[in-house]
């Protein structure tokens, strides 16, 4: 066991601080005594999930509230300031990485954060100190939702929304509670998707929006499906498990802020002293380590240019 240093550099502030004092940092001590920043942990969340959490925050301050002040940085959007001032936010939805803020005037704010955009919320008189570029500000009497650094922002009517170039290409959102396992099963067997390999399909946002790279590995593992299998060749039971795991694993990860293993297994692993980053997944980034179910060694493959992790024993049956 190496010596544990108490002073480490926070990735957010670049200051060396005692690890017990720095709220920004999640420390973990593996054989290298490395530490990871909380934001790096969050960056592992799939796109839809990250956006879902941001949408929850924004909804908590804007839903059913009247806007008393509206700001748009892009000049092309300033013509909407008057129409939206005094309007009420009626819904906030996500579609993959896109967020839709709907107003009672019939207009919708479409925002896609790409890599750098971020929503923040604050009390109206306590704006965050940041060097980021403010793109949109929606103020209620007491709070505000602020969008920084995003470039893909539009205000759309319902008909423009229905024809939107990005949204029309997206499949249903994995966090949309209206989507059922039967819907996912139908989609798996749809002519557009049935002959694709599962490894490629589960990164395609037109199949299901919001499935990111780590969920791909975790869903296939939970369903016992090999990444080379195709919806048209796997047996009926595997197809059913895939449909259910697509939703259950994604929703569990969203609910627990990033756990795909069962709560029970997470608890057991925590008791053994494994930190969050090492007990959250069944297979993702666990190559060379034993499978929690069968003790076979987890393997890493590269599929669609991204790392995919699987158990060769638990996920052998549906290879086709
Ligand atoms: Zn296994």
Boltz pocket constraint, residues with backbone or C-beta under 6 A from the ligand:
constraints:
  - pocket:
      binder: B
      contacts: [[A, 291], [A, 292], [A, 293], [A, 294], [A, 295], [A, 296], [A, 311], [A, 312], [A, 313], [A, 314], [A, 315]]
      max_distance: 6.0
